[in-house]
Amino acid sequence: MPLLYRLFGYKMQDEALWLHERNLREHATLMQRLDNARESLTELNITAGVKQANILTDILDDYRSVVETRFIGKQFAPITYLNAARSVQEHVVQNLTDMVAVGHSLAGLNRQAAQSDLHQEQQQRITTLLAENDKFFTALNETAVEVANIRSVSEFARLDTLARLVSLAQTASHTGTQS
C-alpha cells in the first residue's frame, strides 16, 4: 500500500497540503503577533512603530501575492519563498515587540524625571530598531521585485533569488542575536 501511495503521487499531494496548512498557520501566528505589537505601540504612542507595523502588514500582503502569482500551479516553490522571507518578517515583528518593551520602560522613566540618561538610551534603542526594520523592509521589497521579474521559472533564477532571501534571513537571525 505505501508503494502505491507514493506511485500515484498521493504522498506528494499530502506533503504539499501539509506545507500549505503549516504556512497558513505560521502566517496567522505572525499576523496575530503583528496586530498585538501594533495595538501596544498605539497605546504607548510610538507612532513610528505603528507606522512600521502598518508597512509590514502591506509588505506581507504584497509579498504573498507576488510569490503566489509568480509560481501559480507550482506546489512547493511559493512555500519555499514565503518561508525564507518569513524569518525576516518575524525578526521585524520581534523588533516591534522589543519597541513595546522599551516603550513600557520609557513610560516608567517618564514618571521619574531624574532618569534622563536612561531615557535617552531607551529612545536611542527605539531609533536603532526602527532603522534596522527599514533595512529589512527595503530588502524584502527588493526580493519581491526580483521574484516578480523572473522571466521564466528557470532553476537558476529561482535559486538566485531564493539564495538572497536565505542570506537575508541569516542576516536577520544574526542581527537578532546581537540586539
C-alpha positions as CSV (number, residue, x, y, z in Angstrom):
1,M,0.0,0.0,0.0
2,P,2.7,2.6,0.8
3,L,4.3,2.0,-2.6
4,L,1.0,2.7,-4.4
5,Y,0.6,5.7,-2.2
6,R,3.8,7.1,-3.5
7,L,3.5,5.8,-7.0
8,F,0.2,7.6,-7.6
9,G,1.5,10.8,-6.1
10,Y,-0.6,10.9,-3.0
11,K,2.4,11.3,-0.8
12,M,3.5,14.4,-2.7
13,Q,0.0,15.9,-2.6
14,D,-0.3,15.2,1.1
15,E,3.1,16.9,1.7
16,A,2.1,19.9,-0.3
17,L,-1.1,20.2,1.6
18,W,0.7,19.8,4.9
19,L,3.2,22.5,3.9
20,H,0.4,24.8,2.8
21,E,-1.5,24.4,6.0
22,R,1.7,24.9,8.1
23,N,2.4,28.1,6.1
24,L,-1.1,29.4,6.7
25,R,-0.8,28.7,10.5
26,E,2.6,30.4,10.7
27,H,1.3,33.4,8.7
28,A,-1.7,33.6,11.0
29,T,0.5,33.5,14.1
30,L,2.8,36.2,12.6
31,M,-0.2,38.4,11.8
32,Q,-1.5,38.0,15.4
33,R,1.8,39.0,16.9
34,L,2.0,41.9,14.5
35,D,-1.5,43.0,15.5
36,N,-0.7,42.7,19.2
37,A,2.5,44.8,18.7
38,R,0.6,47.4,16.7
39,E,-2.0,47.7,19.4
40,S,0.6,48.1,22.2
41,L,2.6,50.6,20.1
42,T,-0.6,52.6,19.6
43,E,-1.3,52.6,23.4
44,L,2.3,53.7,24.1
45,N,2.1,56.4,21.4
46,I,5.1,55.2,19.5
47,T,3.8,56.4,16.2
48,A,6.9,55.4,14.1
49,G,6.5,51.8,15.4
50,V,2.8,51.9,14.5
51,K,3.7,53.1,11.0
52,Q,6.2,50.3,10.6
53,A,3.6,47.7,11.7
54,N,1.3,49.0,9.0
55,I,4.1,48.9,6.5
56,L,4.9,45.4,7.4
57,T,1.2,44.4,7.0
58,D,1.3,45.8,3.5
59,I,4.6,44.1,2.7
60,L,3.3,40.8,3.9
61,D,0.2,41.0,1.8
62,D,2.1,42.2,-1.3
63,Y,4.9,39.7,-0.9
64,R,2.5,36.8,-0.5
65,S,0.6,37.9,-3.6
66,V,3.7,38.3,-5.7
67,V,5.0,34.9,-4.8
68,E,1.7,33.1,-5.2
69,T,1.1,34.8,-8.5
70,R,4.6,34.2,-9.9
71,F,4.6,30.5,-9.0
72,I,0.9,29.7,-9.8
73,G,0.5,26.0,-10.3
74,K,3.7,25.1,-8.5
75,Q,3.3,23.2,-5.3
76,F,6.5,23.8,-3.4
77,A,8.0,27.0,-4.8
78,P,5.7,29.5,-3.3
79,I,6.0,28.0,0.2
80,T,9.8,27.9,-0.1
81,Y,9.9,31.6,-0.9
82,L,7.3,32.5,1.7
83,N,9.2,30.5,4.4
84,A,12.5,32.1,3.5
85,A,11.0,35.6,3.8
86,R,9.1,34.7,7.0
87,S,12.2,34.6,9.2
88,V,13.0,38.1,8.2
89,Q,9.4,39.2,8.7
90,E,9.4,37.5,12.1
91,H,12.6,39.5,13.0
92,V,10.8,42.7,12.1
93,V,7.8,41.7,14.3
94,Q,10.3,40.9,17.1
95,N,11.9,44.4,16.7
96,L,8.3,45.9,17.0
97,T,7.7,43.8,20.1
98,D,11.1,45.0,21.5
99,M,9.9,48.6,20.9
100,V,6.8,47.8,23.0
101,A,9.0,46.6,25.9
102,V,11.2,49.7,25.5
103,G,8.1,51.9,25.4
104,H,6.9,50.5,28.7
105,S,10.3,51.2,30.2
106,L,10.1,54.7,28.9
107,A,6.7,55.2,30.4
108,G,8.2,54.2,33.8
109,L,11.2,56.5,33.3
110,N,8.9,59.4,32.4
111,R,7.4,59.1,35.9
112,Q,10.9,59.7,37.3
113,A,12.4,62.8,35.7
114,A,15.8,62.2,37.2
115,Q,16.5,59.3,34.9
116,S,17.3,61.3,31.8
117,D,20.4,59.2,30.7
118,L,18.3,56.0,30.8
119,H,15.5,57.8,28.9
120,Q,17.9,58.9,26.2
121,E,19.3,55.3,25.9
122,Q,15.9,53.9,25.6
123,Q,14.9,56.4,22.9
124,Q,18.1,55.5,21.0
125,R,17.2,51.8,21.3
126,I,13.8,52.6,19.6
127,T,15.6,54.6,16.9
128,T,18.0,51.7,16.3
129,L,15.1,49.2,16.0
130,L,13.3,51.4,13.5
131,A,16.4,51.8,11.3
132,E,17.0,48.1,11.3
133,N,13.4,47.4,10.3
134,D,13.7,49.9,7.5
135,K,16.7,48.0,6.1
136,F,14.7,44.7,6.2
137,F,11.7,46.4,4.5
138,T,14.0,47.5,1.7
139,A,15.4,44.1,1.3
140,L,12.0,42.4,1.4
141,N,10.7,44.8,-1.2
142,E,13.8,44.2,-3.4
143,T,13.4,40.4,-3.3
144,A,9.6,40.7,-4.1
145,V,10.6,42.8,-7.2
146,E,13.1,40.1,-8.1
147,V,10.5,37.3,-7.8
148,A,8.0,39.3,-9.8
149,N,10.6,40.0,-12.6
150,I,11.8,36.4,-13.0
151,R,11.4,36.0,-16.8
152,S,11.0,32.3,-16.6
153,V,10.8,30.0,-13.8
154,S,14.2,28.6,-14.6
155,E,16.1,26.9,-11.8
156,F,18.9,29.4,-11.9
157,A,16.7,32.5,-11.5
158,R,14.7,30.9,-8.7
159,L,17.8,29.7,-6.8
160,D,19.5,33.1,-7.1
161,T,16.5,35.0,-5.6
162,L,15.9,32.3,-3.0
163,A,19.6,32.5,-2.1
164,R,19.2,36.2,-1.5
165,L,16.2,35.5,0.7
166,V,18.0,32.9,2.7
167,S,21.0,35.2,3.1
168,L,18.7,38.0,4.3
169,A,17.1,35.6,6.8
170,Q,20.5,34.6,8.1
171,T,21.4,38.3,8.5
172,A,18.2,38.9,10.4
173,S,18.9,35.9,12.6
174,H,22.5,37.0,13.2
175,T,21.4,40.6,13.9
176,G,18.8,39.4,16.3
177,T,21.4,37.7,18.5
178,Q,23.3,40.9,18.8
179,S,20.4,43.2,19.6
